Amino acid sequence: MSDRRAQPRYDVIGALWGVLELNEEARLRNVSATGVLLDSPVAMALDSAQTIQLAVDGQGVAVEARVRHVRQQTDDAMEPRYVIGLEFIDPPSPVVQSIEQLSSSVSLDGNA
């Protein structure tokens, strides 16, 4: 049977890197000025750089982060879940200000 591809394919000799981006929703477990803890349906590679989207004043803000720990959640769920800790890499000022404002309002209310 002949190859019916419209474009030719070439074998890769040596190392050739690519990027695969997946958009998955994750639940935010907690947040600080230095990072977040997520509950995710997919694992992330330890020490990988990730771009996460956070909402600040109703606007989506992209934040670069590094995966610091990944733990598979053990419960009776049919689908695996992962608890992932990410450290922000130079977060935008509006993100830090929003988190600090949230933190101070929680402290003033006496809720921790």
RODO-2510 file (C-alpha; in nm, 4 decimals, decimal comma):
residues 112
     n   res          X          Y          Z
     1     m     0,0000     0,0000     0,0000
     2     s     0,1415     0,3408    -0,0899
     3     d     0,1830     0,6361     0,1483
     4     r    -0,1041     0,8795     0,0839
     5     r     0,0245     1,1744     0,2863
     6     a     0,0097     1,5105     0,1126
     7     q     0,3489     1,6191     0,2497
     8     p     0,6716     1,4184     0,2845
     9     r     0,7867     1,3031     0,6293
    10     y     1,1503     1,2987     0,7414
    11     d     1,3227     1,0821     1,0015
    12     v     1,4826     1,2790     1,2849
    13     i     1,8494     1,2069     1,3456
    14     g     1,9681     1,3365     1,6822
    15     a     1,7701     1,5486     1,9282
    16     l     1,4782     1,7605     1,8183
    17     w     1,2598     1,9214     2,0850
    18     g     0,9008     2,0316     2,0563
    19     v     0,6360     2,1850     2,2789
    20     l     0,2933     2,0428     2,3492
    21     e     0,0446     2,2707     2,5209
    22     l    -0,2655     2,1276     2,6833
    23     n    -0,5446     2,3400     2,8222
    24     e    -0,6907     2,1691     3,1259
    25     e    -0,8936     2,3251     3,4029
    26     a    -0,7581     2,2746     3,7513
    27     r    -0,9043     2,3650     4,0896
    28     l    -0,7070     2,6189     4,2898
    29     r    -0,6552     2,4741     4,6389
    30     n    -0,4567     2,7640     4,7803
    31     v    -0,2511     3,0607     4,6690
    32     s     0,0268     3,2786     4,8071
    33     a     0,2407     3,5583     4,6663
    34     t     0,4993     3,2952     4,5669
    35     g     0,2850     3,0216     4,4118
    36     v    -0,0232     2,8032     4,3968
    37     l    -0,1396     2,4543     4,4880
    38     l    -0,3630     2,2967     4,2230
    39     d    -0,5887     1,9930     4,2018
    40     s    -0,5527     1,8739     3,8414
    41     p    -0,6797     1,5851     3,6267
    42     v    -0,3360     1,5611     3,4605
    43     a     0,0126     1,5397     3,6075
    44     m     0,2857     1,7890     3,5206
    45     a     0,6536     1,7098     3,4852
    46     l     0,8540     1,7971     3,7942
    47     d     1,0676     2,1119     3,7476
    48     s     0,8944     2,1960     3,4175
    49     a     0,7965     2,5533     3,3332
    50     q     0,4213     2,6030     3,2899
    51     t     0,2001     2,8960     3,1980
    52     i    -0,1090     2,9190     3,4164
    53     q    -0,4060     3,1517     3,3745
    54     l    -0,5324     3,3341     3,6824
    55     a    -0,8266     3,5742     3,7007
    56     v    -0,7422     3,9149     3,8465
    57     d    -1,0323     4,1602     3,8698
    58     g    -1,2211     3,9508     3,6162
    59     q    -0,9359     3,9529     3,3644
    60     g    -0,7274     3,6498     3,2683
    61     v    -0,3582     3,6950     3,3442
    62     a    -0,0890     3,4531     3,2241
    63     v     0,1664     3,3671     3,4924
    64     e     0,4818     3,1650     3,4363
    65     a     0,5452     2,9051     3,7060
    66     r     0,7767     2,6118     3,7808
    67     v     0,6432     2,2752     3,9024
    68     r     0,7968     2,2067     4,2437
    69     h     0,6029     1,8965     4,3513
    70     v     0,3457     1,6539     4,2118
    71     r     0,1529     1,3988     4,4158
    72     q    -0,1140     1,1600     4,2918
    73     q    -0,4225     1,1979     4,5063
    74     t    -0,5350     0,8734     4,6617
    75     d    -0,9089     0,8430     4,7018
    76     d    -1,1924     0,6350     4,5643
    77     a    -1,2389     0,8467     4,2503
    78     m    -1,2501     0,6642     3,9202
    79     e    -1,0237     0,9185     3,7494
    80     p    -0,6779     0,9957     3,8888
    81     r    -0,6202     1,3458     4,0302
    82     y    -0,2936     1,5197     4,1056
    83     v    -0,1991     1,7783     4,3667
    84     i     0,0568     2,0086     4,2055
    85     g     0,2638     2,2820     4,3691
    86     l     0,3842     2,5584     4,1374
    87     e     0,6222     2,8423     4,2206
    88     f     0,5647     3,1694     4,0351
    89     i     0,8460     3,2927     3,8103
    90     d     0,8448     3,6748     3,8194
    91     p     0,4658     3,7138     3,8569
    92     p     0,3016     4,0309     3,7210
    93     s     0,2432     4,3045     3,9811
    94     p    -0,1389     4,2897     3,9561
    95     v    -0,1293     3,9204     4,0508
    96     v     0,0917     3,9802     4,3563
    97     q    -0,1165     4,2815     4,4643
    98     s    -0,4407     4,0868     4,4304
    99     i    -0,3040     3,7963     4,6364
   100     e    -0,1686     4,0312     4,9041
   101     q    -0,5046     4,2109     4,9197
   102     l    -0,6823     3,8766     4,9552
   103     s    -0,4370     3,7729     5,2260
   104     s    -0,4816     4,0924     5,4260
   105     s    -0,8624     4,0768     5,4027
   106     v    -0,8580     3,7166     5,5274
   107     s    -0,6300     3,8180     5,8157
   108     l    -0,8562     4,1097     5,9103
   109     d    -1,1636     3,8825     5,9105
   110     g    -0,9830     3,6384     6,1372
   111     n    -1,0277     3,3536     5,8884
   112     a    -0,7244     3,1530     5,7951
***
